[in-house]
């Protein structure tokens, strides 16, 4: 295996562990210990650290290691304030695109059909994972059909930071069900070409998600599915 491919493997593994919460915010990452665990030399490990730093997921501590970026209450608020501005605008743009090109509705029709079929299914881990796959498809479709390249790029760059919060975004089964309904509403507004409704539905979804995350952060005893994630208050 080449050095570059080893670095890619280490990067992908660490990123997955950081975003899932398996490696907690604020954790130290030693190049030697990570290399031993992932069967890689220090060079590809350091290369992976540099890539993760560029994405804002770690901070390089010294030449030997890094620290996972913490999650803070103020950081959550800042992230969702920006996401609401960007994503609600983008979702409205996609609905506009559908009015002029009905073919742009195709991915959202498919996603809505899948969401509708899930609506009456019994809760399960498989259903949870399937919903998140559909939510990911929805996000990618919005990015793809947003006519402003700078806007779509900005949304894409925030995705790793949003993904880190996934494990605490649904601290109760009720929130998952509400999120499913919110995605149905966004899809229907886009398919109808109703930019006002699409923009409002996206803003409502993000506001509800932020409330749930902050509630779990400030009331950890309520946390449900997913690993517990310690946060800093600054």
C-alpha angles and dihedrals in degrees: 000000000000124000092250093051090047089052090049091051094048091046093050093047095047093045091052091049093048094048093046092050092242085123103045125227111270094026119144117240114203116200092219097047093044090048092051092048094047096036095242135124122247095260098065089040091055090046088054090050091054091052092048091049090053088057092049094245098115139019119223107238100186138319091297106050154349141232126232111246111254124239113233134186091238089047092054091050093048092048095051093044088057094041091052092052094047104035098043089052091047093048089052090050091052090053088051089051090054091055090059097034114027090189088072088070093065099093091045092050089053093047092047091052090054092047091049091052090053095050098092099031119118116256115268140147089254091055090049092052092045091053091053091050088055092046088053090050089051093051092048091048091052090050091048096050098041105112095211109081093197091052094049091047092051092051091049091051091057094052098090090053092048091047091057089065095050095097092059098034092089109040092161136032088243091064091053090053092048091049090052090054091047091054090049089053093050092048093049092049091050093047089050090051090237104148095179093054092043093052092047093047092052092049091049092050094051093045091052092047092050092050091052093049094048091047090053091046094051095037105038092171087071094056113121131172120023134033119312110256119204114216136190120235098222 
